[in-house]
């Protein structure tokens, strides 16, 4: 699952490199993200990153999980309290395993709010 060798040059190439349940999960999250629109999909840091006035959220397939992460995730815990993590910015991620479910409506709400926060609060990675 985690590719060895050159990184994907495009989001399509990234997705094509994934299989199994991770591919199904990535396809579902990506379809929601692209349906919401209002963000630019790119490959950055080796996975899918969605930019809206800076990085808003990410989708990263790994061997045993798919990470659905948000730069302003601390502010999104009311929508999805299962998110965890510490680190730079307000980053929180939802660790999706094969048996972990996420309601597509919740995924859409997280994406919409992440984009809204970046548009109103600013780029989460900008130095203040």
C-alpha positions as CSV (number, residue, x, y, z in Angstrom):
1,X,0.0,0.0,0.0
2,X,2.6,2.6,1.0
3,X,4.4,3.1,-2.3
4,X,8.1,2.6,-2.5
5,X,9.7,4.7,-5.2
6,X,8.6,7.9,-6.9
7,X,5.7,9.8,-5.5
8,X,2.5,10.1,-7.4
9,X,2.5,13.0,-9.9
10,X,-1.2,13.6,-9.8
11,X,-4.2,12.8,-7.6
12,X,-5.4,10.2,-10.2
13,X,-2.0,8.5,-10.1
14,X,-2.1,8.5,-6.3
15,X,-5.6,6.8,-6.2
16,X,-4.6,4.3,-8.9
17,X,-1.8,3.1,-6.6
18,X,-4.2,2.1,-3.9
19,X,-6.3,-1.1,-3.7
20,X,-8.5,-3.1,-1.3
21,X,-10.7,-1.5,1.3
22,X,-8.4,1.5,1.4
23,X,-9.2,2.3,-2.2
24,X,-12.9,2.1,-1.5
25,X,-12.6,4.4,1.4
26,X,-10.3,6.9,-0.4
27,X,-12.7,6.9,-3.4
28,X,-15.7,7.7,-1.1
29,X,-13.9,10.5,0.7
30,X,-12.5,11.9,-2.6
31,X,-15.9,11.8,-4.3
32,X,-17.4,13.9,-1.4
33,X,-14.5,16.3,-1.5
34,X,-14.7,16.8,-5.2
35,X,-18.5,17.1,-5.0
36,X,-18.2,19.8,-2.3
37,X,-15.7,21.6,-4.5
38,X,-14.3,24.9,-3.3
39,X,-10.9,23.4,-2.7
40,X,-8.0,22.4,-5.0
41,X,-6.9,18.8,-4.9
42,X,-3.2,18.1,-5.1
43,X,-0.6,15.6,-4.1
44,X,1.6,17.1,-1.4
45,X,3.8,15.3,1.2
46,X,3.0,12.0,-0.6
47,X,-0.8,12.0,-0.2
48,X,-3.9,13.9,-1.3
49,X,-4.2,17.4,0.1
50,X,-7.1,19.8,-0.4
51,X,-6.1,23.5,-0.5
52,X,-8.5,26.3,0.3
53,X,-6.6,29.4,1.5
54,X,-3.9,27.0,2.6
55,X,-4.2,23.3,3.4
56,X,-7.6,22.4,4.7
57,X,-7.7,18.6,4.8
58,X,-5.9,15.5,3.7
59,X,-6.6,11.9,2.7
60,X,-3.7,9.5,3.2
61,X,-3.8,5.7,2.5
62,X,-1.4,3.6,4.5
63,X,-1.0,-0.2,4.9
64,X,-3.5,-0.7,7.7
65,X,-5.5,2.6,7.7
66,X,-6.7,5.6,5.9
67,X,-6.1,9.0,7.6
68,X,-8.6,11.7,7.1
69,X,-7.0,14.8,8.6
70,X,-7.8,18.4,9.1
71,X,-5.4,21.3,9.8
72,X,-8.1,22.9,12.0
73,X,-9.3,19.6,13.4
74,X,-9.4,20.8,17.0
75,X,-12.3,23.1,15.9
76,X,-14.1,20.1,14.3
77,X,-14.3,17.8,17.3
78,X,-17.9,18.7,17.8
79,X,-18.6,17.2,14.4
80,X,-16.4,14.2,14.7
81,X,-15.2,13.5,18.3
82,X,-13.2,10.4,17.3
83,X,-10.4,12.5,15.7
84,X,-7.1,12.4,17.6
85,X,-3.6,13.8,17.4
86,X,-1.4,16.6,18.5
87,X,1.2,18.6,16.7
88,X,1.6,21.7,14.6
89,X,-1.4,23.9,13.9
90,X,-4.7,22.5,15.1
91,X,-4.2,19.2,13.3
92,X,-6.5,16.3,14.1
93,X,-7.0,13.1,12.1
94,X,-9.6,10.4,11.9
95,X,-7.9,7.0,11.9
96,X,-10.0,4.9,9.6
97,X,-9.4,1.1,9.8
98,X,-11.2,-1.5,7.7
99,X,-14.0,-1.8,10.3
100,X,-14.2,1.9,11.1
101,X,-17.2,3.5,9.5
102,X,-17.7,7.2,8.7
103,X,-21.1,8.5,7.6
104,X,-20.7,10.3,4.3
105,X,-22.8,13.2,5.6
106,X,-20.4,13.6,8.5
107,X,-17.4,13.5,6.1
108,X,-19.1,16.2,4.0
109,X,-19.8,18.4,7.0
110,X,-16.2,18.1,8.1
111,X,-14.9,19.1,4.6
112,X,-17.3,22.0,4.3
113,X,-16.4,23.3,7.8
114,X,-12.7,22.9,7.2
115,X,-12.9,25.0,4.0
116,X,-15.1,27.6,5.7
117,X,-12.6,27.9,8.6
118,X,-9.7,28.5,6.2
119,X,-11.7,31.0,4.2
120,X,-12.8,33.0,7.4
121,X,-9.8,32.4,9.8
122,X,-7.0,32.2,7.2
123,X,-4.3,29.9,6.1
124,X,-3.6,27.5,9.1
125,X,0.1,27.4,8.2
126,X,0.7,31.1,7.8
127,X,3.1,32.6,10.3
128,X,1.4,35.0,12.6
